[in-house]
Amino acid sequence: MSVSEEIGVIVIGRNEGERLRACLASLDGGPVRLVYVDSGSTDGSVSAAREVGADVVELDMSRPFTAARARNAGVTALAESGKPEFVQFIDGDCTIAPGWLSAARNFLQQNPSVVAVSGRLRERHPERSLYNRLCDAEWNTPVGRSRACGGIVMMRLDAVLGVDGFREDLIAGEEPELCVRLRAAGGEIWRIDHEMARHDADMTRFSQWWQRCRRAGFAFAEGHALHGGPPERHYATEIRRILIWAGLLPLFILLTTLALSPWALLWILLYPLQIARLAKRLGWERAIFLTLGRFAEMQGVLDFQRQRFTGKRRKLIEHK
């Protein structure tokens, strides 16, 4: 059986323009079923997808949008017609690397217990900004069995359907949350040593990077609220680090300075010490921004707690 008979591809996007065209071109000749899920584009994305033979699903934008909802719509379209064995998820600002579809399919075929596999995701233009370089480093996750994956991944379609797909109410972190349920059902998640895709974060401003970290904090908080208890303890480590470095320590410094002595401000030296410790492993650039990013993540945690308290749904936190 050929690659094209076994793999469906779901592309999601909104006003990605030339990046979507590049994404679709990277899939040319690969899958027999290509589904593009559009979320209200006004730049001709729908026409571009139809021109290359993709089945197009246009989301009803009168309902709250999430990437999870878009991916589920693509899964439904694949399941209703053809139902390939594997599904490759990809965002419209990414391109698939040559040979990835075959490599991922072969790995899944050779390892029946594996339900999701990803490879090396690279940033398309890391040279254009510090923030793009930080993304590129973030994508370089360890090879081997993993607890979670990102949004660019190949999965067994039946496994996704078996756990009812993505949670559509999550505005971020929907892929790791799905992986929690996939692993609970007995599946394995792997990252293999193979080029998978190129991503275009297009981050050139500090404010974009901050919003991205803020969204991560929101995802950590919501994921922990769903699965933070034992045995999973989903995002427990991330939440603990955020609370210590961007919550408890600043509060401790403030209170001891006001109540005891201005010398208590010296506790702030723990931050450069933490940066120096991280720099030994990650380099100075990543260490500085990882430490600073805790405060943006804390903002996201507070956003989530405010949502829980008020019952008001949080809008998407976007950096583009």
Secondary structure, DSSP 8 states (H G I E B T S, - for coil): --HHHHEEEEEEESS-THHHHHHHHHTTTS-SEEEEEESS--SSHHHHHHHTT-EEEE--TTS---HHHHHHHHHHHHHHTT--SEEEEEETTEEE-TTHHHHHHHHHHH-TTEEEEEEEEEES-GGG-HHHHHHHHHH---SEEES---SSEEEEHHHHHHTTS--TT-SS-HHHHHHHHHHHTT-EEEEEEEEEEEE-----SHHHHHHHHHHHHHHHHHHHHHH-STTT-TTHHHHHHHHIIIIIHHHHHHHHHHHT-GGGGGGGGHHHHHHHHHHHHH-HHHHHHHHHHHHHHHHHHHHHHHHHHH----------
